[in-house]
């Protein structure tokens, strides 16, 4: 069931990103794994864009990670750029964070929709 739900999320995220960024995007499910939070965090780059969200009615939290290079490319497109390479490798400014938060909210809404057959999830960003 998770495989189907997250394949659906990948399709919805592809559509959301393509329309938000006004360029062709593709999101694919790589794998579904169970591991500890510590193992997951240790596998991340030192700089990344990770959103912690609540998953009401579940009592636990979830994370949505977008690699920093992808986040910066998204920002560049949303602000009218052509996503020139290489993207800066730094923390986001307040303005950049505000712009990206709208995209994160849209992706979490797509996740809510994709998981609706399993659970009535109401994700809300708690921190970045």
N, C-alpha and C positions, 0 to 999 in steps of 0.2 A: 504494500500500500504506500509506503514511504517513497519507493522508487517511482511509482506513478505520480504521486503528489509533487515530488521535486522535479520530475521531468516536466510536469505542467508549469511549475514555477519557472523553470528555465525558459520555456516558451514565452510565458507572460513577461518575464524580465527582458527577454530579447525584444519584444514589442515595446515595452516601456522605455528601454534605453534607446532604441532606434528612433522613437518619436521624440523623446526628450533631447537627444543629442543631434538630431537631424543628420544622422549618418548610419549606415548599415552596421548593426552590432549582432553579436552571437553569444549566447550563454549556453553552456552545456554542463550537465551533471557529470562530474568526474567519478565520484564514488559516494557511498553511504557507509560510514564507519562509526563504531562506538569506541570512544576513548575518553580519557579524563581531560578536564579543562586544562590542567598543567601540561599534559602532552600536546594538546592543541596549541596552546600559547607558545610553547617551546618551538613549535614547527613554523611559526610566523616570522617574517622579516622583522628587523629591529624597528623599522618605520612602516606603519600600515594604517588603514582607516578602518577601525573596528567599532561597530555600534553594539552596545549592550541594550537588549530590549526585554520588556516584560512580556509574558505570554499568557495573559489571563485567558481562561480560568486556571491554567496550569500554575503551579506555585514556583516553578523554576524560571530561569532566565535563558534567553537565547542570544547568540551573537551573529552578526552579519558582517563579514570581513570583505573588504574590497582592497586589493593591493594598492599601495600608494601610487604606483605608476598609472594604474587604471583610473584611480580617483583624479589624479592631476590631468589625465587626458580627458576625462568627462568634464572637468571644470573648464578646461580650455575650450571644448566644444560649446558648452552652455554659455560661455561668455563671448562667443563669436569668433574664437580662434580656429586655426586649422590643425591643432594638436601636433605642433612641430616637435620633433625629437631633439634632444632628450628632454624629458620633463624634469622640473626641479625636484630634488629629493630633500624635502623639509616638511616641517609641520604646517598645517593649513592655517591661514589667517582667520580672523573672526568672520570676515566677509565671505571667504571661500567656504568656511564651515557652514555658514548660513545657506549658501547656494546648494551645497551638497546635501544638506539636511532635507531639502525638498525631494531630492531624488531618492534618498534613503526611505523617506516616508512612503513614497510611491512604490518602491520595491517591497517594503513590508506589507503594504496593502495587497500587492500581488501575491505575497506569501500567504496572507490570510485567506484570500480567495482559493489558492491552490490546495491548502490544507483543510478547507471547509468540509470535505467529505470524511475527514478523520476526526477533526475537532474544531469547534467554533472558537478560533483563536482571535484575540484582539491585541496585536502587538503594538507596543508604545515604546519609543526610544527613551531609555533611562540615562544613558551617558555615552560619550564618544571617547 
